[in-house]
Amino acid sequence: MCRSIKTLRPPFAEQVTSEDVRAAALQYVRKISGFRQPAAHNAEAFERAVDAVEQATAELLATLRVRGGQPKV
């Protein structure tokens, strides 16, 4: 779907930063909305969507278990 979003879980990525999570959320929202930069009247909805995807992504990564591993904190 969105080739510029990289996998953020081990073993593909060991050092995932909050910036990595935010960048992935932004790329996702850009892809599904079709906007690289939304018009002023859509900016608030766009940013709320990025925030929600970022939060969901961080929660997912924090609770995933990789075979034989512990949850990523």
Buried (B, 14 or more C-beta within 10 A) or exposed (E): EEEEBEEBBBEEBEEBEEEBBBBBBBBBBBBEBEEEEBEEEEEEEBEEBBEEBBEEBBEEBEEEEEEEEEEBE
